[in-house]
Amino acid sequence: MSEIIKKFHILKRSDAVRIGKFGFVGVLGVGVNMGLYFIFSDILGITDFISRALAIEVSIIHNFAWNFSWTWKDRSGSIREIPSRMLRYHGSTLFSSFGVTLATGWLLMLILPETVIARYMSHLAGIGVGMVSNYILSDLWVFKKSQGGEDND
């Protein structure tokens, strides 16, 4: 029976821990994102699209800092790597967070009634879909293992 379980065991423990850390950072980022979206949109009166984009950008920087220093600490390398990893992280989130999150949010708004709760729910759904895409790109590209390198989990 244990052999059958081993065959279906896809993730190593270290992968599960990393996904958990990424999820936790993501939840913090959602708080930053949603809080700033509220401030920009409802308090400052900035247009909806610009409010979403600004909230996403600040949460990207927030999440990069946490993911570089905690989630993928074993792959972070030196401080000199921050600019190139930040550039790759922005590239991956340009697709994931801006592309996927904005597209999901706006597509949902086409089918949902125009209410305040629908605006926030569509934004939150977009964040969720973008988060899956962002993890995959972060693990395989932004924080990829160095040539011949091993994870230190």
C-alpha positions as CSV (number, residue, x, y, z in Angstrom):
1,M,0.0,0.0,0.0
2,S,2.8,2.5,0.8
3,E,4.3,1.9,-2.6
4,I,1.0,3.0,-4.2
5,I,1.0,6.1,-2.1
6,K,4.6,6.9,-3.0
7,K,3.8,6.6,-6.7
8,F,1.0,9.2,-6.4
9,H,3.0,11.5,-4.1
10,I,3.8,14.4,-6.5
11,L,5.2,17.0,-4.2
12,K,8.2,16.8,-1.8
13,R,7.7,18.2,1.7
14,S,9.9,21.1,0.7
15,D,7.6,21.9,-2.2
16,A,4.6,21.9,0.0
17,V,6.3,24.2,2.5
18,R,7.3,26.5,-0.3
19,I,3.8,26.6,-1.7
20,G,2.5,27.3,1.8
21,K,5.0,30.2,2.2
22,F,4.0,31.5,-1.2
23,G,0.4,31.3,-0.3
24,F,1.0,33.2,3.0
25,V,2.9,35.9,1.2
26,G,0.1,36.0,-1.3
27,V,-2.5,36.5,1.4
28,L,-0.5,39.4,2.8
29,G,-0.2,40.8,-0.7
30,V,-4.0,40.4,-1.2
31,G,-4.4,42.6,1.9
32,V,-2.0,45.2,0.5
33,N,-3.7,45.0,-2.9
34,M,-7.3,45.2,-1.6
35,G,-6.5,47.9,0.9
36,L,-4.8,50.1,-1.6
37,Y,-7.5,49.4,-4.2
38,F,-10.1,50.7,-1.7
39,I,-7.9,53.8,-0.9
40,F,-7.2,54.6,-4.5
41,S,-10.7,53.9,-5.8
42,D,-13.1,54.8,-3.0
43,I,-11.2,57.4,-1.0
44,L,-9.0,59.2,-3.6
45,G,-11.5,58.7,-6.4
46,I,-9.0,57.5,-8.9
47,T,-10.6,55.7,-11.9
48,D,-11.2,51.9,-11.4
49,F,-8.7,50.6,-13.9
50,I,-5.9,52.9,-12.6
51,S,-6.8,52.0,-9.0
52,R,-6.5,48.3,-9.8
53,A,-3.2,48.8,-11.6
54,L,-1.6,50.8,-8.8
55,A,-2.8,48.4,-6.1
56,I,-1.3,45.5,-8.1
57,E,2.1,47.2,-8.6
58,V,2.5,48.0,-4.9
59,S,1.5,44.4,-4.0
60,I,4.0,43.0,-6.6
61,I,6.9,44.9,-4.9
62,H,5.7,43.8,-1.5
63,N,5.4,40.1,-2.5
64,F,8.8,40.1,-4.3
65,A,10.5,41.3,-1.1
66,W,8.9,38.6,1.0
67,N,9.4,35.8,-1.7
68,F,13.1,36.8,-2.3
69,S,14.0,36.9,1.4
70,W,11.8,34.0,2.7
71,T,9.9,31.8,0.2
72,W,12.9,31.2,-2.1
73,K,15.6,32.2,0.4
74,D,17.5,29.0,-0.5
75,R,17.7,30.2,-4.2
76,S,17.9,34.0,-3.6
77,G,21.7,34.2,-3.9
78,S,23.4,37.5,-3.3
79,I,21.9,40.9,-2.9
80,R,23.5,41.7,-6.4
81,E,20.9,39.4,-7.9
82,I,18.0,41.5,-6.7
83,P,17.7,43.8,-9.7
84,S,17.7,40.9,-12.2
85,R,15.3,38.8,-10.2
86,M,13.1,41.9,-9.6
87,L,13.0,42.4,-13.4
88,R,12.1,38.8,-14.0
89,Y,9.5,38.9,-11.2
90,H,8.0,42.0,-12.9
91,G,8.0,40.1,-16.2
92,S,6.2,37.2,-14.7
93,T,3.7,39.4,-12.8
94,L,3.2,41.5,-15.9
95,F,1.6,38.4,-17.3
96,S,0.2,36.9,-14.1
97,S,-0.9,39.8,-12.0
98,F,-1.6,42.5,-14.6
99,G,-2.6,40.3,-17.6
100,V,-4.4,37.5,-15.8
101,T,-5.7,39.5,-12.8
102,L,-7.0,42.4,-14.8
103,A,-8.4,40.2,-17.6
104,T,-10.2,38.0,-15.1
105,G,-11.6,41.0,-13.1
106,W,-12.8,42.8,-16.2
107,L,-14.3,39.6,-17.8
108,L,-16.2,38.9,-14.6
109,M,-17.5,42.4,-14.6
110,L,-19.0,41.9,-18.0
111,I,-21.2,39.1,-16.6
112,L,-21.8,40.3,-13.1
113,P,-24.2,43.1,-12.1
114,E,-22.6,46.5,-11.6
115,T,-22.5,46.6,-7.8
116,V,-19.7,47.5,-5.3
117,I,-19.5,43.9,-4.1
118,A,-19.2,42.5,-7.6
119,R,-16.3,44.9,-8.3
120,Y,-14.5,43.6,-5.2
121,M,-15.3,40.0,-5.9
122,S,-14.1,40.2,-9.5
123,H,-10.9,41.8,-8.3
124,L,-10.4,39.1,-5.7
125,A,-11.1,36.3,-8.2
126,G,-8.5,37.8,-10.6
127,I,-6.0,37.9,-7.8
128,G,-6.6,34.1,-7.1
129,V,-6.1,33.1,-10.8
130,G,-3.1,35.3,-11.1
131,M,-1.6,33.8,-8.0
132,V,-1.5,30.3,-9.5
133,S,0.2,31.6,-12.6
134,N,2.7,33.6,-10.6
135,Y,3.7,30.7,-8.5
136,I,4.5,28.6,-11.5
137,L,6.5,31.3,-13.2
138,S,8.3,32.2,-9.9
139,D,9.4,28.7,-9.2
140,L,10.5,27.9,-12.8
141,W,11.9,31.2,-13.9
142,V,12.3,34.0,-11.3
143,F,13.8,31.9,-8.5
144,K,14.9,28.9,-10.6
145,K,17.7,26.7,-9.2
146,S,21.2,27.7,-10.4
147,Q,23.0,25.4,-12.8
148,G,23.8,22.3,-10.8
149,G,22.4,23.9,-7.7
150,E,20.3,22.2,-5.1
151,D,17.5,23.4,-2.9
152,N,18.6,23.9,0.6
153,D,15.2,23.1,2.2
